[in-house]
Amino acid sequence: MSGAGGTAGASVSSAPPEQEEGVTWWYRWLCRLSGVLGAVSCAISGFFNCITIHPLNIAAGVWMIMNAFVLLLCEAPFCCQFIEFANTVAAKVDQLRSWQKAVFYCGMAVVPIVISLTLTTLLGNAVAFATGVLYGLSALGKKGDAISYARIQQQKQQADEEKLTDTLEGEL
């Protein structure tokens, strides 16, 4: 019983996520790498932000450390092997669209800056925010080539000229 259920569960969880909007493999790895680097920068800056007597700086530092944990949990679940639900959370995050990840990561990075605007919070959240920007750019999709763009522009120009000649002929 556990053999049939285990293989079915393993095949579902090991299935690759749905192909994002034409994003190459190296761009996905770049997003993951920036997420891990963002987590490291948030954790280090959050720790240094907590070494103060100002309560807002401490709150921003704690939030940054929490951001680091969430980024690691979402982007590199193998770093959180001691947490039982890490792979489940990572699988759910992989199913999100790129723009949803972008909004989530950028929103997480902006909150500590709103709480306490210091150089430490700005620099610590810069890479985490950049991760959200990278995911946002991937949501825009692949850029077209120059030939197809020129062809579309030419077709629009011809259509405009035809409309102009039709109106001029109608007036005569």
C-alpha positions in Angstrom: 0.0 0.0 0.0 2.7 2.5 0.9 4.7 1.5 -2.2 1.9 2.5 -4.7 1.0 5.6 -2.7 4.7 6.5 -2.2 5.5 6.4 -5.9 2.5 8.3 -6.9 3.3 11.0 -4.3 6.9 11.1 -5.3 6.1 11.4 -9.0 3.7 14.3 -8.3 6.2 16.2 -6.1 9.2 15.5 -8.4 7.4 16.7 -11.5 9.1 19.9 -12.9 7.1 23.1 -12.4 5.1 24.5 -15.2 7.4 26.3 -17.7 7.4 29.9 -16.9 6.7 32.5 -19.6 9.6 31.5 -21.9 12.3 31.9 -19.2 15.6 30.1 -19.9 17.2 27.8 -17.5 20.1 30.1 -16.6 17.6 33.0 -15.8 15.8 30.7 -13.4 19.1 29.8 -11.7 20.0 33.5 -11.6 16.8 34.3 -9.8 17.4 31.5 -7.4 21.0 32.6 -6.8 19.9 36.2 -6.2 17.3 34.9 -3.7 19.9 33.0 -1.7 22.3 36.0 -1.8 19.4 38.2 -0.8 18.7 35.9 2.2 22.3 36.1 3.3 22.4 39.9 3.0 19.1 40.2 4.9 20.3 37.9 7.7 23.6 39.7 8.2 22.2 43.2 8.0 19.2 42.2 10.1 21.6 40.9 12.8 23.6 44.1 12.8 20.4 46.1 12.8 19.3 44.4 16.0 22.4 45.6 17.8 20.9 48.9 18.9 18.7 50.5 21.5 16.1 51.9 19.1 13.0 49.7 19.0 12.1 50.4 15.4 15.6 49.3 14.3 15.2 46.1 16.3 11.8 45.5 14.7 13.3 46.1 11.2 16.2 43.8 12.0 13.9 41.0 13.2 11.8 41.4 10.1 14.9 41.2 7.9 16.0 38.0 9.6 12.5 36.6 9.0 12.8 37.7 5.4 16.1 35.8 5.1 14.4 32.7 6.5 11.5 32.9 4.1 13.8 33.6 1.1 15.9 30.5 2.0 12.8 28.4 2.5 11.4 29.4 -0.9 14.5 29.5 -3.0 16.8 26.9 -1.4 14.8 24.4 0.6 17.8 22.1 0.9 19.3 24.7 3.3 16.3 24.1 5.6 16.4 20.3 5.8 15.7 20.3 9.5 12.2 21.8 8.8 9.6 19.2 7.9 7.5 21.4 5.7 10.3 23.1 3.7 9.9 21.0 0.6 6.1 21.5 0.7 6.5 25.3 0.9 9.1 25.3 -1.9 6.8 23.2 -4.1 3.9 25.7 -3.5 6.1 28.7 -4.2 7.4 27.1 -7.4 3.7 26.9 -8.6 3.3 30.6 -8.3 3.6 32.8 -11.3 6.6 35.1 -11.7 4.7 38.3 -11.1 3.3 36.8 -7.8 6.8 36.0 -6.6 7.9 39.5 -7.7 5.2 41.2 -5.6 5.8 38.9 -2.6 9.6 39.4 -2.6 9.5 43.2 -3.3 6.9 43.6 -0.6 8.9 41.7 1.9 11.9 43.8 1.2 10.1 47.1 1.4 8.5 46.5 4.9 11.8 46.9 6.9 12.7 50.0 5.0 9.3 51.5 5.9 9.8 50.5 9.5 13.3 52.0 9.8 14.9 53.9 7.0 18.6 53.4 7.6 21.6 52.5 5.4 21.7 49.0 6.9 18.1 48.3 6.0 18.5 49.8 2.5 21.7 47.8 1.7 20.5 44.6 3.4 17.2 44.5 1.5 18.7 45.6 -1.9 19.5 42.1 -3.1 16.2 40.7 -1.8 14.4 43.5 -3.7 16.5 42.8 -6.8 15.3 39.2 -6.6 11.7 40.5 -6.9 12.7 42.7 -9.8 14.3 39.7 -11.6 11.1 37.7 -11.1 9.1 40.7 -12.3 11.2 41.0 -15.5 10.7 37.3 -16.1 6.9 37.9 -15.9 7.2 40.3 -18.8 8.4 37.5 -21.0 10.9 37.1 -23.7 11.7 40.1 -25.9 11.0 39.8 -29.6 13.6 40.0 -32.3 14.2 43.1 -34.3 12.9 41.6 -37.6 9.5 40.7 -36.3 9.2 44.1 -34.5 10.1 45.9 -37.8 7.5 43.8 -39.7 4.8 44.7 -37.2 5.8 48.4 -37.4 5.7 48.3 -41.2 2.2 46.7 -41.2 0.9 49.4 -38.8 2.4 52.1 -41.1 0.8 50.5 -44.2 -2.6 50.3 -42.4 -2.3 54.0 -41.4 -1.5 55.0 -44.9 -4.4 53.0 -46.3 -6.8 54.7 -43.8 -5.4 58.0 -44.8 -5.8 57.4 -48.5 -9.3 56.0 -48.0 -10.4 59.2 -46.1 -8.8 61.4 -48.7 -10.5 59.5 -51.6 -13.9 59.7 -49.7 -13.6 63.5 -49.4 -12.9 64.0 -53.1 
